[in-house]
């Protein structure tokens, strides 16, 4: 009953998950020394390191942590945007997100 009332929640969630899996988020750091590509779920898809710009292993470790954190933040932003869009589609006509704030 509620699934139909809210516009097929399971189907919309499946579409959102598929969109996140197909999404590509690219980050680069330190003038392109490291380039990381993740999908919208945060899974690493590609990593490249320009060894000619690399000074030492310590620099590499620091930059890998930094670029992974940057990619994670962008992934979270994309996930939130897709979830908000999905929620807008699910809510009955005229009920925006602002109408829910008084419920909690």
C-alpha positions as CSV (number, residue, x, y, z in Angstrom):
1,X,0.0,0.0,0.0
2,X,2.6,2.6,1.0
3,X,5.0,1.6,-1.8
4,X,2.3,2.6,-4.3
5,X,1.4,5.7,-2.3
6,X,4.9,6.9,-2.4
7,X,5.6,6.2,-6.0
8,X,7.5,2.9,-6.0
9,X,10.2,3.5,-3.4
10,X,12.0,0.2,-4.2
11,X,12.2,1.1,-7.9
12,X,13.4,4.6,-7.3
13,X,16.0,3.3,-4.9
14,X,17.2,0.8,-7.4
15,X,17.5,3.6,-10.0
16,X,19.4,5.8,-7.6
17,X,21.8,3.0,-6.8
18,X,22.4,2.4,-10.5
19,X,23.0,6.1,-11.1
20,X,25.6,6.1,-8.3
21,X,27.4,3.0,-9.7
22,X,27.6,4.6,-13.2
23,X,28.7,8.0,-11.9
24,X,32.4,8.9,-12.1
25,X,34.0,11.4,-9.8
26,X,37.6,12.4,-10.6
27,X,40.0,14.1,-8.2
28,X,43.6,15.1,-8.8
29,X,46.1,16.5,-6.4
30,X,49.5,18.3,-6.4
31,X,49.4,19.4,-10.1
32,X,48.2,16.0,-11.3
33,X,50.8,13.9,-9.4
34,X,47.9,11.6,-8.4
35,X,44.6,11.1,-10.1
36,X,41.8,9.1,-8.5
37,X,38.5,8.1,-10.1
38,X,35.7,6.8,-7.9
39,X,32.1,5.9,-8.6
40,X,29.1,7.5,-6.8
41,X,29.2,4.7,-4.1
42,X,32.8,5.6,-3.3
43,X,34.4,2.6,-5.0
44,X,37.8,3.3,-6.5
45,X,37.8,2.8,-10.3
46,X,41.2,4.2,-11.4
47,X,44.3,5.5,-9.8
48,X,47.3,6.9,-11.6
49,X,50.5,8.3,-10.2
50,X,53.0,10.5,-12.2
51,X,56.2,9.0,-10.9
52,X,58.3,11.7,-12.4
53,X,56.8,14.2,-9.9
54,X,57.1,11.9,-6.9
55,X,59.7,12.9,-4.4
56,X,59.5,10.1,-1.9
57,X,57.2,7.4,-0.4
58,X,56.2,9.7,2.5
59,X,54.8,12.3,0.1
60,X,52.9,9.6,-1.7
61,X,51.3,8.3,1.5
62,X,50.2,11.8,2.5
63,X,48.8,12.6,-0.9
64,X,46.9,9.3,-1.2
65,X,45.2,10.0,2.1
66,X,44.3,13.5,1.1
67,X,43.0,12.6,-2.4
68,X,40.9,9.7,-0.9
69,X,39.4,12.1,1.6
70,X,38.6,14.6,-1.1
71,X,37.0,12.0,-3.3
72,X,35.0,10.7,-0.3
73,X,33.6,14.2,0.4
74,X,32.5,14.6,-3.3
75,X,30.9,11.1,-3.2
76,X,28.9,12.0,-0.1
77,X,27.7,15.2,-1.7
78,X,26.6,13.3,-4.8
79,X,24.8,10.7,-2.8
80,X,22.9,13.3,-0.8
81,X,21.9,15.1,-3.9
82,X,20.5,11.9,-5.5
83,X,18.7,11.0,-2.2
84,X,17.1,14.4,-2.0
85,X,16.0,14.2,-5.6
86,X,14.6,10.7,-5.0
87,X,12.7,11.9,-1.8
88,X,11.2,14.8,-3.8
89,X,9.9,12.3,-6.4
90,X,8.5,10.0,-3.7
91,X,6.6,12.5,-1.6
92,X,3.0,13.1,-2.5
93,X,2.3,16.2,-4.6
94,X,2.9,19.5,-2.9
95,X,4.9,18.0,0.0
96,X,8.4,19.3,-0.3
97,X,11.3,18.7,2.1
98,X,10.4,21.9,4.0
99,X,7.0,20.5,4.9
100,X,8.7,17.7,6.8
101,X,10.9,19.8,9.1
102,X,8.0,20.5,11.5
103,X,7.4,16.8,12.0
104,X,10.7,16.2,13.9
